[in-house]
């Protein structure tokens, strides 16, 4: 059961990478995607980590909300 949950979780994370447009932006190059994610992780571990994470969270919530509103009107 835990393996199934982990698999679902990983698939959902991959979906977020796709949804954010990163796959197309990086031309489906895994090294580029990995490098970008390492850069993001480095920023999130810096001195202003809590500010960076809060900003990302707000942006993500707004995007999810906008998507939900769009699907409700469709």
N, CA, C and O atoms as a printed pandas DataFrame, in Angstrom:
     atom_number atom_name residue_name chain_id  residue_number  x_coord  y_coord  z_coord
0              1         N          UNK        A               1    0.818   -1.200    0.000
1              2        CA          UNK        A               1    0.000    0.000    0.000
2              3         C          UNK        A               1    0.864    1.266    0.000
3              4         O          UNK        A               1    0.568    2.220   -0.720
4              5         N          UNK        A               2    1.934    1.274    0.810
5              6        CA          UNK        A               2    2.815    2.446    0.866
6              7         C          UNK        A               2    3.495    2.678   -0.477
7              8         O          UNK        A               2    3.714    3.821   -0.880
8              9         N          UNK        A               3    3.827    1.599   -1.161
9             10        CA          UNK        A               3    4.477    1.721   -2.471
10            11         C          UNK        A               3    3.535    2.368   -3.478
11            12         O          UNK        A               3    3.950    3.198   -4.287
12            13         N          UNK        A               4    2.279    1.986   -3.420
13            14        CA          UNK        A               4    1.272    2.557   -4.319
14            15         C          UNK        A               4    1.089    4.050   -4.040
15            16         O          UNK        A               4    0.993    4.852   -4.969
16            17         N          UNK        A               5    1.042    4.416   -2.761
17            18        CA          UNK        A               5    0.899    5.828   -2.382
18            19         C          UNK        A               5    2.110    6.642   -2.833
19            20         O          UNK        A               5    1.968    7.767   -3.313
20            21         N          UNK        A               6    3.297    6.066   -2.675
21            22        CA          UNK        A               6    4.522    6.752   -3.098
22            23         C          UNK        A               6    4.513    6.943   -4.613
23            24         O          UNK        A               6    4.864    8.013   -5.111
24            25         N          UNK        A               7    4.115    5.909   -5.337
25            26        CA          UNK        A               7    4.052    6.007   -6.795
26            27         C          UNK        A               7    3.088    7.104   -7.219
27            28         O          UNK        A               7    3.400    7.899   -8.107
28            29         N          UNK        A               8    1.926    7.150   -6.593
29            30        CA          UNK        A               8    0.946    8.193   -6.922
30            31         C          UNK        A               8    1.515    9.581   -6.629
31            32         O          UNK        A               8    1.345   10.510   -7.419
32            33         N          UNK        A               9    2.183    9.711   -5.498
33            34        CA          UNK        A               9    2.786   10.983   -5.105
34            35         C          UNK        A               9    3.812   11.432   -6.144
35            36         O          UNK        A               9    3.824   12.598   -6.537
36            37         N          UNK        A              10    4.661   10.528   -6.586
37            38        CA          UNK        A              10    5.686   10.866   -7.579
38            39         C          UNK        A              10    5.057   11.244   -8.920
39            40         O          UNK        A              10    5.535   12.158   -9.592
40            41         N          UNK        A              11    4.001   10.554   -9.306
41            42        CA          UNK        A              11    3.297   10.889  -10.548
42            43         C          UNK        A              11    2.693   12.283  -10.452
43            44         O          UNK        A              11    2.757   13.055  -11.408
44            45         N          UNK        A              12    2.107   12.609   -9.302
45            46        CA          UNK        A              12    1.536   13.942   -9.109
46            47         C          UNK        A              12    2.610   15.028   -9.190
47            48         O          UNK        A              12    2.378   16.088   -9.773
48            49         N          UNK        A              13    3.780   14.768   -8.609
49            50        CA          UNK        A              13    4.874   15.737   -8.683
50            51         C          UNK        A              13    5.331   15.927  -10.123
51            52         O          UNK        A              13    5.597   17.052  -10.545
52            53         N          UNK        A              14    5.422   14.849  -10.872
53            54        CA          UNK        A              14    5.763   14.951  -12.281
54            55         C          UNK        A              14    4.731   15.755  -13.051
55            56         O          UNK        A              14    5.070   16.509  -13.963
56            57         N          UNK        A              15    3.472   15.590  -12.680
57            58        CA          UNK        A              15    2.400   16.358  -13.303
58            59         C          UNK        A              15    2.555   17.849  -13.047
59            60         O          UNK        A              15    2.247   18.665  -13.916
60            61         N          UNK        A              16    3.027   18.204  -11.871
61            62        CA          UNK        A              16    3.255   19.615  -11.563
62            63         C          UNK        A              16    4.382   20.192  -12.415
63            64         O          UNK        A              16    4.304   21.336  -12.861
64            65         N          UNK        A              17    5.413   19.410  -12.637
65            66        CA          UNK        A              17    6.513   19.856  -13.498
66            67         C          UNK        A              17    5.973   20.121  -14.902
67            68         O          UNK        A              17    6.318   21.122  -15.530
68            69         N          UNK        A              18    5.130   19.223  -15.384
69            70        CA          UNK        A              18    4.520   19.379  -16.702
70            71         C          UNK        A              18    3.583   20.586  -16.718
71            72         O          UNK        A              18    3.633   21.408  -17.632
72            73         N          UNK        A              19    2.731   20.684  -15.702
73            74        CA          UNK        A              19    1.744   21.763  -15.626
74            75         C          UNK        A              19    2.404   23.139  -15.589
75            76         O          UNK        A              19    1.870   24.102  -16.139
76            77         N          UNK        A              20    3.549   23.228  -14.946
77            78        CA          UNK        A              20    4.273   24.498  -14.851
78            79         C          UNK        A              20    4.924   24.887  -16.177
79            80         O          UNK        A              20    5.431   26.001  -16.313
80            81         N          UNK        A              21    4.914   23.994  -17.141
81            82        CA          UNK        A              21    5.484   24.287  -18.447
82            83         C          UNK        A              21    6.980   24.038  -18.538
83            84         O          UNK        A              21    7.618   24.404  -19.525
84            85         N          UNK        A              22    7.542   23.410  -17.499
85            86        CA          UNK        A              22    8.982   23.210  -17.469
86            87         C          UNK        A              22    9.455   22.154  -18.460
87            88         O          UNK        A              22   10.565   22.256  -18.982
88            89         N          UNK        A              23    8.647   21.160  -18.724
89            90        CA          UNK        A              23    9.044   20.098  -19.654
90            91         C          UNK        A              23    9.236   20.679  -21.048
91            92         O          UNK        A              23   10.246   20.422  -21.703
92            93         N          UNK        A              24    8.265   21.462  -21.495
93            94        CA          UNK        A              24    8.377   22.081  -22.820
94            95         C          UNK        A              24    9.482   23.125  -22.852
95            96         O          UNK        A              24   10.230   23.214  -23.826
96            97         N          UNK        A              25    9.584   23.912  -21.793
97            98        CA          UNK        A              25   10.597   24.961  -21.727
98            99         C          UNK        A              25   12.007   24.374  -21.831
99           100         O          UNK        A              25   12.878   24.950  -22.482
100          101         N          UNK        A              26   12.221   23.239  -21.193
101          102        CA          UNK        A              26   13.540   22.597  -21.189
102          103         C          UNK        A              26   13.685   21.592  -22.332
103          104         O          UNK        A              26   14.671   20.858  -22.403
104          105         N          UNK        A              27   12.695   21.568  -23.223
105          106        CA          UNK        A              27   12.700   20.634  -24.357
106          107         C          UNK        A              27   12.858   19.192  -23.870
107          108         O          UNK        A              27   13.565   18.390  -24.480
108          109         N          UNK        A              28   12.192   18.886  -22.773
109          110        CA          UNK        A              28   12.169   17.535  -22.177
110          111         C          UNK        A              28   13.568   17.009  -21.850
111          112         O          UNK        A              28   13.804   15.801  -21.873
112          113         N          UNK        A              29   14.488   17.919  -21.547
113          114        CA          UNK        A              29   15.851   17.530  -21.198
114          115         C          UNK        A              29   15.950   17.376  -19.682
115          116         O          UNK        A              29   15.840   18.352  -18.940
116          117         N          UNK        A              30   16.154   16.167  -19.244
117          118        CA          UNK        A              30   16.156   15.878  -17.804
118          119         C          UNK        A              30   17.289   16.562  -17.056
119          120         O          UNK        A              30   17.119   16.974  -15.909
120          121         N          UNK        A              31   18.447   16.684  -17.700
121          122        CA          UNK        A              31   19.567   17.364  -17.043
122          123         C          UNK        A              31   19.230   18.832  -16.795
123          124         O          UNK        A              31   19.565   19.381  -15.746
124          125         N          UNK        A              32   18.573   19.459  -17.755
125          126        CA          UNK        A              32   18.174   20.857  -17.591
126          127         C          UNK        A              32   17.144   20.988  -16.478
127          128         O          UNK        A              32   17.240   21.881  -15.636
128          129         N          UNK        A              33   16.167   20.104  -16.477
129          130        CA          UNK        A              33   15.138   20.142  -15.434
130          131         C          UNK        A              33   15.749   19.920  -14.058
131          132         O          UNK        A              33   15.417   20.623  -13.104
132          133         N          UNK        A              34   16.631   18.953  -13.959
133          134        CA          UNK        A              34   17.268   18.658  -12.677
134          135         C          UNK        A              34   18.109   19.843  -12.212
135          136         O          UNK        A              34   18.078   20.209  -11.037
136          137         N          UNK        A              35   18.860   20.442  -13.135
137          138        CA          UNK        A              35   19.658   21.615  -12.788
138          139         C          UNK        A              35   18.794   22.761  -12.297
139          140         O          UNK        A              35   19.146   23.446  -11.336
140          141         N          UNK        A              36   17.653   22.970  -12.964
141          142        CA          UNK        A              36   16.742   24.037  -12.537
142          143         C          UNK        A              36   16.204   23.760  -11.137
143          144         O          UNK        A              36   16.109   24.666  -10.309
144          145         N          UNK        A              37   15.859   22.523  -10.883
145          146        CA          UNK        A              37   15.332   22.179   -9.551
146          147         C          UNK        A              37   16.406   22.298   -8.479
147          148         O          UNK        A              37   16.118   22.701   -7.352
148          149         N          UNK        A              38   17.641   21.951   -8.822
149          150        CA          UNK        A              38   18.735   22.141   -7.863
150          151         C          UNK        A              38   18.938   23.621   -7.556
151          152         O          UNK        A              38   19.217   23.995   -6.417
152          153         N          UNK        A              39   18.795   24.461   -8.582
153          154        CA          UNK        A              39   18.897   25.914   -8.385
154          155         C          UNK        A              39   17.804   26.402   -7.440
155          156         O          UNK        A              39   18.067   27.184   -6.527
156          157         N          UNK        A              40   16.584   25.939   -7.663
157          158        CA          UNK        A              40   15.470   26.327   -6.792
158          159         C          UNK        A              40   15.712   25.865   -5.353
159          160         O          UNK        A              40   15.474   26.612   -4.403
160          161         N          UNK        A              41   16.183   24.640   -5.206
161          162        CA          UNK        A              41   16.461   24.114   -3.866
162          163         C          UNK        A              41   17.542   24.946   -3.178
163          164         O          UNK        A              41   17.460   25.208   -1.978
164          165         N          UNK        A              42   18.545   25.356   -3.935
165          166        CA          UNK        A              42   19.600   26.195   -3.362
166          167         C          UNK        A              42   19.061   27.527   -2.885
167          168         O          UNK        A              42   19.435   28.009   -1.815
168          169         N          UNK        A              43   18.181   28.125   -3.678
169          170        CA          UNK        A              43   17.570   29.397   -3.266
170          171         C          UNK        A              43   16.728   29.221   -2.008
171          172         O          UNK        A              43   16.704   30.094   -1.140
172          173         N          UNK        A              44   16.049   28.104   -1.918
173          174        CA          UNK        A              44   15.165   27.854   -0.778
174          175         C          UNK        A              44   15.942   27.530    0.493
175          176         O          UNK        A              44   15.358   27.465    1.574
176          177         N          UNK        A              45   17.232   27.329    0.378
177          178        CA          UNK        A              45   18.049   27.040    1.554
178          179         C          UNK        A              45   18.901   28.235    1.968
179          180         O          UNK        A              45   19.691   28.141    2.908
180          181         N          UNK        A              46   18.744   29.350    1.274
181          182        CA          UNK        A              46   19.543   30.536    1.579
182          183         C          UNK        A              46   19.034   31.280    2.800
183          184         O          UNK        A              46   18.172   30.794    3.532
184          185         N          UNK        A              47   19.580   32.463    3.004
185          186        CA          UNK        A              47   19.242   33.292    4.157
186          187         C          UNK        A              47   17.772   33.706    4.172
187          188         O          UNK        A              47   17.162   33.822    5.235
188          189         N          UNK        A              48   17.215   33.924    2.995
189          190        CA          UNK        A              48   15.820   34.369    2.913
190          191         C          UNK        A              48   14.877   33.225    2.557
191          192         O          UNK        A              48   13.875   33.432    1.873
192          193         N          UNK        A              49   15.195   32.024    3.019
193          194        CA          UNK        A              49   14.454   30.815    2.657
194          195         C          UNK        A              49   12.966   30.930    2.952
195          196         O          UNK        A              49   12.148   30.551    2.113
196          197         N          UNK        A              50   12.599   31.436    4.108
197          198        CA          UNK        A              50   11.175   31.501    4.457
198          199         C          UNK        A              50   10.431   32.459    3.531
199          200         O          UNK        A              50    9.278   32.211    3.179
200          201         N          UNK        A              51   11.086   33.559    3.132
201          202        CA          UNK        A              51   10.468   34.501    2.200
202          203         C          UNK        A              51   10.273   33.864    0.827
203          204         O          UNK        A              51    9.221   34.017    0.207
204          205         N          UNK        A              52   11.290   33.152    0.362
205          206        CA          UNK        A              52   11.222   32.499   -0.945
206          207         C          UNK        A              52   10.117   31.454   -0.956
207          208         O          UNK        A              52    9.314   31.403   -1.887
208          209         N          UNK        A              53   10.077   30.630    0.067
209          210        CA          UNK        A              53    9.051   29.579    0.133
210          211         C          UNK        A              53    7.652   30.176    0.223
211          212         O          UNK        A              53    6.716   29.660   -0.389
212          213         N          UNK        A              54    7.504   31.248    0.974
213          214        CA          UNK        A              54    6.192   31.904    1.090
214          215         C          UNK        A              54    5.754   32.468   -0.258
215          216         O          UNK        A              54    4.585   32.358   -0.627
216          217         N          UNK        A              55    6.683   33.067   -0.988
217          218        CA          UNK        A              55    6.385   33.600   -2.318
218          219         C          UNK        A              55    5.953   32.484   -3.256
219          220         O          UNK        A              55    4.950   32.620   -3.956
220          221         N          UNK        A              56    6.687   31.394   -3.282
221          222        CA          UNK        A              56    6.346   30.266   -4.147
222          223         C          UNK        A              56    4.977   29.690   -3.778
223          224         O          UNK        A              56    4.185   29.334   -4.651
224          225         N          UNK        A              57    4.716   29.605   -2.490
225          226        CA          UNK        A              57    3.432   29.063   -2.051
226          227         C          UNK        A              57    2.280   29.953   -2.509
227          228         O          UNK        A              57    1.272   29.452   -3.006
228          229         N          UNK        A              58    2.421   31.275   -2.345
229          230        CA          UNK        A              58    1.371   32.203   -2.792
230          231         C          UNK        A              58    1.125   32.078   -4.297
231          232         O          UNK        A              58   -0.019   32.012   -4.748
232          233         N          UNK        A              59    2.201   32.048   -5.053
233          234        CA          UNK        A              59    2.064   31.917   -6.507
234          235         C          UNK        A              59    1.378   30.609   -6.883
235          236         O          UNK        A              59    0.508   30.585   -7.753
236          237         N          UNK        A              60    1.768   29.543   -6.237
237          238        CA          UNK        A              60    1.162   28.234   -6.519
238          239         C          UNK        A              60   -0.313   28.198   -6.167
239          240         O          UNK        A              60   -1.128   27.683   -6.932
240          241         N          UNK        A              61   -0.658   28.746   -5.009
241          242        CA          UNK        A              61   -2.068   28.776   -4.609
242          243         C          UNK        A              61   -2.896   29.602   -5.581
243          244         O          UNK        A              61   -4.005   29.211   -5.946
244          245         N          UNK        A              62   -2.356   30.755   -6.005
245          246        CA          UNK        A              62   -3.076   31.584   -6.981
246          247         C          UNK        A              62   -3.290   30.826   -8.290
247          248         O          UNK        A              62   -4.370   30.892   -8.877
248          249         N          UNK        A              63   -2.277   30.118   -8.741
249          250        CA          UNK        A              63   -2.400   29.350   -9.986
250          251         C          UNK        A              63   -3.427   28.235   -9.847
251          252         O          UNK        A              63   -4.235   28.025  -10.752
252          253         N          UNK        A              64   -3.408   27.513   -8.720
253          254        CA          UNK        A              64   -4.409   26.467   -8.484
254          255         C          UNK        A              64   -5.811   27.062   -8.435
255          256         O          UNK        A              64   -6.746   26.512   -9.016
256          257         N          UNK        A              65   -5.955   28.195   -7.734
257          258        CA          UNK        A              65   -7.267   28.848   -7.638
258          259         C          UNK        A              65   -7.766   29.302   -9.004
259          260         O          UNK        A              65   -8.940   29.123   -9.329
260          261         N          UNK        A              66   -6.878   29.889   -9.803
261          262        CA          UNK        A              66   -7.264   30.343  -11.140
262          263         C          UNK        A              66   -7.673   29.161  -12.009
263          264         O          UNK        A              66   -8.624   29.251  -12.785
264          265         N          UNK        A              67   -6.964   28.076  -11.877
265          266        CA          UNK        A              67   -7.305   26.876  -12.644
266          267         C          UNK        A              67   -8.654   26.328  -12.203
267          268         O          UNK        A              67   -9.456   25.915  -13.041
268          269         N          UNK        A              68   -8.914   26.318  -10.912
269          270        CA          UNK        A              68  -10.190   25.822  -10.395
270          271         C          UNK        A              68  -11.335   26.706  -10.868
271          272         O          UNK        A              68  -12.398   26.204  -11.235
272          273         N          UNK        A              69  -11.128   28.012  -10.863
273          274        CA          UNK        A              69  -12.166   28.935  -11.341
274          275         C          UNK        A              69  -12.427   28.713  -12.823
275          276         O          UNK        A              69  -13.573   28.763  -13.269
276          277         N          UNK        A              70  -11.379   28.470  -13.578
277          278        CA          UNK        A              70  -11.530   28.228  -15.005
278          279         C          UNK        A              70  -12.290   26.952  -15.300
279          280         O          UNK        A              70  -13.058   26.895  -16.261
280          281         N          UNK        A              71  -12.088   25.934  -14.493
281          282        CA          UNK        A              71  -12.787   24.668  -14.729
282          283         C          UNK        A              71  -14.235   24.730  -14.260
283          284         O          UNK        A              71  -15.083   23.989  -14.757
284          285         N          UNK        A              72  -14.518   25.607  -13.309
285          286        CA          UNK        A              72  -15.898   25.752  -12.830
286          287         C          UNK        A              72  -16.767   26.453  -13.859
287          288         O          UNK        A              72  -17.958   26.165  -13.973
288          289         N          UNK        A              73  -16.175   27.369  -14.608
289          290        CA          UNK        A              73  -16.956   28.127  -15.593
290          291         C          UNK        A              73  -17.042   27.390  -16.933
291          292         O          UNK        A              73  -17.832   27.765  -17.800
292          293         N          UNK        A              74  -16.250   26.369  -17.099
293          294        CA          UNK        A              74  -16.247   25.631  -18.379
294          295         C          UNK        A              74  -17.378   24.614  -18.444
295          296         O          UNK        A              74  -17.520   23.912  -19.446
